[in-house]
Structures are given as structure tokens and as C-alpha cells.
Amino acid sequence: MDGQRIRDYWSQEVNALIESYQQFATLIPSSSHRGSAHHGEDGRYVEDLLKEYLKRYLPKGLEVITGFILRPAVKTGINGKERKNETDQHSTQLDLIIFDSERYPIFKRFGDSCIVPPEGVIGIISVKKHFHDNDIKKECEALWKASKLCQTIHTNNKNDKIRGPFLALVSMNSHIEKKNTEEWIFNKINDAYQDKSEKPTFDDLVGIVVSLKEWSIFKTRPTPKKNPTKAKYIYLKHKDNEAHLGLQFLLTGLLSVFYDETRRNIRRPGFTAFPSGRNHDKSLGNIDCNGLR
């Protein structure tokens, strides 16, 4: 298969995204550290920049918003009482929520933020300007908590669960510098899911941790899809012609949830293109999980 035009296109888009980010620091530089003089505004700019890029390419019915997920303990469907023993729950504020507002309502809009029900959540993205040592475990734990709010069912059969949202941790680049940095990061991902009282499902595990300028750590989809007990993570170092990898992994993950058969009976379009025969640079290991959903 070909797809070189698509890869070249996404590489150009990622390079433009990174250049736009660097322009902020050029116009508002810091005299004491790398980047902008204003950490908060610099971070918000990265978040807004990624939001705008995703909005360009995702289906029109998907919104990219900041806000909260509210899981009310109320009846669902026509007579669904699967939450009768629960209490109302909500997430912390999430950087980016990809939400299907074409088919699901929104509780509240305030400025650029929203409060949304879990059924319409397609993806959750934590955004960092740069990765630092304490980011990986903390952000993966927060994504797991948000993911658990989104465990919803497709029919009245409690075992007929819809595919969970795609979870991602994204930065422009990384300030984590260790011997075998990719293995150190994987170990921090693994640490986030070692709660002895509960084991995550496959969908609860972060789908990608990506430094757009440098590398991607990606969770591979299980084959066959039934009841996996482990999730495999692989590492790809972005070569000179591979700026497209991180953004393509992100878009592919979001679209795979949006078009999953448990959510809609529509064939996913050919929209991303990974190079044939491109092996990952390293297998990082497996994380235990409790089934697919």
C-alpha cells in the first residue's frame, strides 16, 4: 500500500504546529528559562493550538472542549437502572474532551468550557507544554479516573459495554532525560495502574504518550479483541521524515472510537497512513488489564 501523500501531509501539519508554538516563545521570550516568560499562558497556548488542529480534521459532529464529565446516578435508556447503587460523580477539569455533541446533549456551557455526560465522550487528552519527571504517572492516574466515569452500556445488557474513550497524554517535547528514557516512562505508566483494589480494563489504559517533536509510546490493539489480560506498549523514535507519527496515532485512536461498532454502524474512512514495514523501535512491555472494556 502507498499513502505517502498522506504521511507527507501530516508531517507538514505537525511541523507547522510546532513552528506556531515556537513563535509564541519568540514573541514573549523568557530571560531565565526555555520557552515563554509566562508559563501559564504558554501552556494554555499549546492546549489551544492542539485543540484547533484537532477541530480541523475530526468529523463535524465532534467538539473539542475543555471541562468536566458528570456521571449522574440516574436511569439511562428507557428503563436502564444499572446506576441504582451509584452516587453522582464528576471528573476534575480535563484539558481536552472530544465529545459527540451531534448525538448527545451537554449539561452546561460556560465560556470555552462544558460539563458533559459520559456517553458522548470519544476521547480525553491531557496536554503538557513539556513532559517533566512527575507528569507521566500523575496524568495517567487522572486519565484512568476520568475513563472509569465513561464505562457505559450499549443495550440493557450490562455486559454489552460501548468502547471507552481514547486516552492520550501529549506534549510538544520532553524534558525527561534518563538512561533509557522510554523504558523509564513506560515504568511510570505501569506504576499508575498498580492500585491493588482494582485492575484497569484495556480501555482504561492510556492509548498514547507522545512528544510530538521526538517520540511516541503507543498501546497496540489486542488480537483477538476478546478479554485481553495484558496491553502491549511499543516505542517509536520519530525520524527526520516521521513528524507525522504522533498526530496520526492521535487521530487514528479518536476515529477508531468514533467509528467503533459499539458506537455507530458506519465504516471508518481511510484518513491516516502509516508506512508499510515500519517496525517499532522497541517493545517496552505489557501492563495487566481486566478484559477489553
LINCOR-V486699 format. One record per residue. N is the residue number from 1. RES is the residue in three letters. PHI is phi in degrees with one decimal (* if undefined). OMEGA is omega in whole degrees, 0 to 359 (* if undefined). BURIAL is + if it has 16 or more other C-alpha atoms within 10 Angstrom, else -. Layout:
n: {N & N}
res: {RES & RES}
phi: {PHI & PHI}
omega: {OMEGA & OMEGA}
burial: {BURIAL & BURIAL}
//
This chain:
n: {1 & 2 & 3 & 4 & 5 & 6 & 7 & 8 & 9 & 10 & 11 & 12 & 13 & 14 & 15 & 16 & 17 & 18 & 19 & 20 & 21 & 22 & 23 & 24 & 25 & 26 & 27 & 28 & 29 & 30 & 31 & 32 & 33 & 34 & 35 & 36 & 37 & 38 & 39 & 40 & 41 & 42 & 43 & 44 & 45 & 46 & 47 & 48 & 49 & 50 & 51 & 52 & 53 & 54 & 55 & 56 & 57 & 58 & 59 & 60 & 61 & 62 & 63 & 64 & 65 & 66 & 67 & 68 & 69 & 70 & 71 & 72 & 73 & 74 & 75 & 76 & 77 & 78 & 79 & 80 & 81 & 82 & 83 & 84 & 85 & 86 & 87 & 88 & 89 & 90 & 91 & 92 & 93 & 94 & 95 & 96 & 97 & 98 & 99 & 100 & 101 & 102 & 103 & 104 & 105 & 106 & 107 & 108 & 109 & 110 & 111 & 112 & 113 & 114 & 115 & 116 & 117 & 118 & 119 & 120 & 121 & 122 & 123 & 124 & 125 & 126 & 127 & 128 & 129 & 130 & 131 & 132 & 133 & 134 & 135 & 136 & 137 & 138 & 139 & 140 & 141 & 142 & 143 & 144 & 145 & 146 & 147 & 148 & 149 & 150 & 151 & 152 & 153 & 154 & 155 & 156 & 157 & 158 & 159 & 160 & 161 & 162 & 163 & 164 & 165 & 166 & 167 & 168 & 169 & 170 & 171 & 172 & 173 & 174 & 175 & 176 & 177 & 178 & 179 & 180 & 181 & 182 & 183 & 184 & 185 & 186 & 187 & 188 & 189 & 190 & 191 & 192 & 193 & 194 & 195 & 196 & 197 & 198 & 199 & 200 & 201 & 202 & 203 & 204 & 205 & 206 & 207 & 208 & 209 & 210 & 211 & 212 & 213 & 214 & 215 & 216 & 217 & 218 & 219 & 220 & 221 & 222 & 223 & 224 & 225 & 226 & 227 & 228 & 229 & 230 & 231 & 232 & 233 & 234 & 235 & 236 & 237 & 238 & 239 & 240 & 241 & 242 & 243 & 244 & 245 & 246 & 247 & 248 & 249 & 250 & 251 & 252 & 253 & 254 & 255 & 256 & 257 & 258 & 259 & 260 & 261 & 262 & 263 & 264 & 265 & 266 & 267 & 268 & 269 & 270 & 271 & 272 & 273 & 274 & 275 & 276 & 277 & 278 & 279 & 280 & 281 & 282 & 283 & 284 & 285 & 286 & 287 & 288 & 289 & 290 & 291 & 292 & 293}
res: {MET & ASP & GLY & GLN & ARG & ILE & ARG & ASP & TYR & TRP & SER & GLN & GLU & VAL & ASN & ALA & LEU & ILE & GLU & SER & TYR & GLN & GLN & PHE & ALA & THR & LEU & ILE & PRO & SER & SER & SER & HIS & ARG & GLY & SER & ALA & HIS & HIS & GLY & GLU & ASP & GLY & ARG & TYR & VAL & GLU & ASP & LEU & LEU & LYS & GLU & TYR & LEU & LYS & ARG & TYR & LEU & PRO & LYS & GLY & LEU & GLU & VAL & ILE & THR & GLY & PHE & ILE & LEU & ARG & PRO & ALA & VAL & LYS & THR & GLY & ILE & ASN & GLY & LYS & GLU & ARG & LYS & ASN & GLU & THR & ASP & GLN & HIS & SER & THR & GLN & LEU & ASP & LEU & ILE & ILE & PHE & ASP & SER & GLU & ARG & TYR & PRO & ILE & PHE & LYS & ARG & PHE & GLY & ASP & SER & CYS & ILE & VAL & PRO & PRO & GLU & GLY & VAL & ILE & GLY & ILE & ILE & SER & VAL & LYS & LYS & HIS & PHE & HIS & ASP & ASN & ASP & ILE & LYS & LYS & GLU & CYS & GLU & ALA & LEU & TRP & LYS & ALA & SER & LYS & LEU & CYS & GLN & THR & ILE & HIS & THR & ASN & ASN & LYS & ASN & ASP & LYS & ILE & ARG & GLY & PRO & PHE & LEU & ALA & LEU & VAL & SER & MET & ASN & SER & HIS & ILE & GLU & LYS & LYS & ASN & THR & GLU & GLU & TRP & ILE & PHE & ASN & LYS & ILE & ASN & ASP & ALA & TYR & GLN & ASP & LYS & SER & GLU & LYS & PRO & THR & PHE & ASP & ASP & LEU & VAL & GLY & ILE & VAL & VAL & SER & LEU & LYS & GLU & TRP & SER & ILE & PHE & LYS & THR & ARG & PRO & THR & PRO & LYS & LYS & ASN & PRO & THR & LYS & ALA & LYS & TYR & ILE & TYR & LEU & LYS & HIS & LYS & ASP & ASN & GLU & ALA & HIS & LEU & GLY & LEU & GLN & PHE & LEU & LEU & THR & GLY & LEU & LEU & SER & VAL & PHE & TYR & ASP & GLU & THR & ARG & ARG & ASN & ILE & ARG & ARG & PRO & GLY & PHE & THR & ALA & PHE & PRO & SER & GLY & ARG & ASN & HIS & ASP & LYS & SER & LEU & GLY & ASN & ILE & ASP & CYS & ASN & GLY & LEU & ARG}
phi: {* & -100.3 & 82.1 & -62.2 & -60.8 & -65.4 & -62.8 & -62.6 & -63.6 & -66.3 & -62.7 & -63.3 & -65.8 & -65.7 & -61.4 & -67.5 & -61.9 & -64.9 & -64.4 & -62.4 & -61.9 & -66.4 & -64.8 & -61.7 & -67.2 & -68.5 & -78.4 & -125.2 & -79.9 & -104.0 & -91.5 & -118.7 & -154.0 & -68.4 & 99.4 & -80.1 & -74.1 & -123.2 & -57.7 & -62.5 & -67.0 & -60.7 & -65.7 & -65.4 & -65.5 & -61.1 & -61.1 & -65.1 & -65.1 & -65.2 & -58.7 & -65.0 & -67.0 & -65.8 & -61.7 & -65.3 & -113.6 & -81.1 & -53.9 & -57.6 & -73.0 & -98.3 & -101.4 & -111.7 & -130.0 & -106.5 & 155.4 & -130.9 & -104.2 & -112.7 & -107.9 & -77.9 & -85.6 & -132.6 & -69.3 & -118.6 & 58.9 & -89.5 & -140.8 & -74.4 & -118.8 & -66.3 & -103.1 & -63.8 & -101.4 & -98.4 & -122.7 & -58.6 & -136.8 & -143.7 & -84.5 & -73.1 & -67.1 & -108.5 & -59.5 & -135.4 & -116.8 & -95.1 & -127.8 & -85.2 & -79.9 & -70.9 & -114.6 & -129.5 & -78.0 & -117.7 & -65.0 & -155.1 & -112.9 & -144.6 & 62.6 & -94.1 & -112.4 & -142.3 & -114.6 & -127.6 & -78.2 & -69.7 & -57.8 & -93.8 & -81.4 & -94.8 & -156.9 & -133.5 & -125.9 & -95.6 & -115.5 & -127.6 & -63.7 & -135.0 & -79.9 & -122.3 & -55.1 & -89.7 & -79.2 & -63.5 & -62.7 & -60.8 & -72.4 & -65.3 & -63.3 & -65.5 & -65.8 & -62.8 & -61.0 & -67.6 & -62.3 & -62.8 & -66.9 & -97.3 & -78.1 & -126.2 & -109.4 & -90.2 & -126.5 & -76.7 & -79.1 & -62.4 & -87.6 & -93.2 & -90.0 & -79.7 & -64.0 & -73.3 & -65.2 & -76.8 & -110.8 & -143.7 & -124.9 & -127.5 & -140.1 & -72.1 & -154.3 & -119.6 & -106.6 & -86.7 & -128.2 & -131.3 & -69.8 & 55.1 & -54.8 & -63.2 & -71.4 & -61.9 & -65.4 & -58.8 & -62.9 & -69.5 & -60.5 & -59.7 & -59.4 & -66.3 & -113.5 & -102.4 & -70.0 & -67.7 & -86.1 & -156.1 & -108.6 & -71.2 & -79.9 & -58.1 & -65.1 & -73.9 & -80.4 & -56.3 & -81.9 & -154.1 & -118.7 & -135.8 & -101.2 & -56.1 & -82.7 & -130.8 & -158.9 & -133.6 & -114.5 & -126.0 & -90.0 & -82.6 & -75.5 & -72.5 & -133.9 & -70.7 & -83.7 & -90.1 & 46.1 & -67.4 & -108.4 & -145.1 & -118.3 & -94.1 & -114.0 & -125.2 & -121.0 & -129.0 & -87.0 & -72.3 & -82.3 & -58.3 & -102.3 & -122.6 & -61.3 & -71.3 & -59.8 & -61.5 & -66.3 & -67.3 & -59.1 & -64.9 & -65.1 & -62.0 & -63.0 & -66.5 & -68.3 & -65.5 & -73.0 & -58.7 & -99.2 & -62.3 & -63.3 & -78.2 & -112.1 & -163.4 & -96.8 & -130.4 & -72.8 & -66.4 & -76.4 & -78.7 & -127.3 & -125.1 & -147.9 & -95.1 & -66.2 & -67.5 & 77.1 & -81.7 & -77.5 & -69.6 & -80.0 & -162.8 & -87.8 & -90.4 & 135.0 & -120.7 & -120.0 & -65.3 & -146.0 & -112.8 & 80.8 & -74.8 & -122.2}
omega: {186 & 179 & 183 & 179 & 180 & 180 & 179 & 181 & 182 & 177 & 178 & 179 & 179 & 178 & 178 & 178 & 180 & 179 & 178 & 177 & 183 & 179 & 179 & 180 & 177 & 182 & 180 & 187 & 173 & 178 & 187 & 182 & 178 & 176 & 185 & 176 & 183 & 184 & 184 & 180 & 178 & 180 & 179 & 179 & 178 & 179 & 180 & 181 & 179 & 178 & 181 & 179 & 179 & 181 & 180 & 195 & 179 & 178 & 188 & 182 & 180 & 174 & 174 & 190 & 170 & 176 & 190 & 171 & 177 & 177 & 180 & 178 & 183 & 179 & 177 & 181 & 179 & 184 & 185 & 181 & 183 & 180 & 187 & 180 & 180 & 169 & 177 & 181 & 176 & 180 & 164 & 178 & 184 & 184 & 181 & 173 & 174 & 192 & 180 & 183 & 175 & 185 & 183 & 180 & 177 & 181 & 189 & 171 & 175 & 186 & 180 & 183 & 180 & 167 & 189 & 173 & 186 & 186 & 185 & 184 & 180 & 181 & 176 & 184 & 171 & 187 & 176 & 174 & 174 & 171 & 171 & 189 & 186 & 184 & 194 & 183 & 183 & 183 & 177 & 177 & 179 & 178 & 178 & 180 & 179 & 180 & 181 & 177 & 186 & 178 & 183 & 185 & 184 & 178 & 177 & 176 & 185 & 179 & 181 & 186 & 175 & 178 & 182 & 181 & 175 & 184 & 184 & 174 & 191 & 172 & 175 & 175 & 187 & 171 & 176 & 183 & 181 & 168 & 186 & 185 & 183 & 178 & 177 & 179 & 178 & 179 & 177 & 174 & 181 & 180 & 183 & 186 & 183 & 173 & 186 & 182 & 185 & 177 & 181 & 168 & 177 & 181 & 180 & 183 & 181 & 184 & 179 & 167 & 189 & 166 & 192 & 182 & 194 & 191 & 174 & 169 & 194 & 176 & 182 & 180 & 184 & 173 & 355 & 188 & 187 & 169 & 175 & 177 & 178 & 176 & 184 & 178 & 180 & 183 & 175 & 174 & 184 & 176 & 185 & 182 & 186 & 176 & 183 & 193 & 185 & 180 & 179 & 176 & 181 & 180 & 180 & 179 & 180 & 181 & 180 & 175 & 183 & 183 & 180 & 185 & 178 & 182 & 180 & 182 & 180 & 181 & 180 & 181 & 170 & 189 & 177 & 185 & 177 & 184 & 178 & 177 & 179 & 179 & 175 & 184 & 181 & 168 & 186 & 180 & 182 & 173 & 181 & 177 & 185 & 180 & 185 & 184 & *}
burial: {- & - & - & - & - & + & + & - & - & + & + & + & + & + & - & - & + & + & - & - & + & + & - & + & + & - & - & - & + & - & - & - & - & - & + & + & + & - & - & - & - & + & + & - & + & + & + & + & - & + & + & - & - & + & - & - & - & + & - & - & - & + & + & + & + & + & + & + & + & + & + & + & - & - & - & + & - & - & - & - & - & + & - & - & - & - & - & - & - & + & + & - & + & + & + & + & + & + & + & + & + & - & - & - & - & - & - & - & - & - & - & - & + & + & + & + & + & + & + & + & + & + & + & + & + & + & + & + & + & + & + & - & - & - & - & + & + & - & + & + & + & + & + & + & + & + & + & + & + & + & + & + & + & - & - & - & - & - & - & - & + & + & + & + & + & + & + & + & + & + & + & + & + & + & - & + & - & - & - & - & - & + & + & + & + & + & + & + & + & + & + & + & + & - & - & - & - & - & - & + & + & + & + & + & + & + & + & + & + & + & + & + & + & + & + & + & + & + & + & - & - & - & - & - & - & - & - & + & + & + & + & - & + & + & + & + & + & + & - & - & - & + & + & + & + & + & + & + & + & + & + & + & + & + & + & + & + & + & + & + & - & + & + & - & - & - & - & - & - & - & - & + & + & + & - & - & - & - & - & - & - & - & - & + & - & - & + & + & + & + & + & + & +}
//
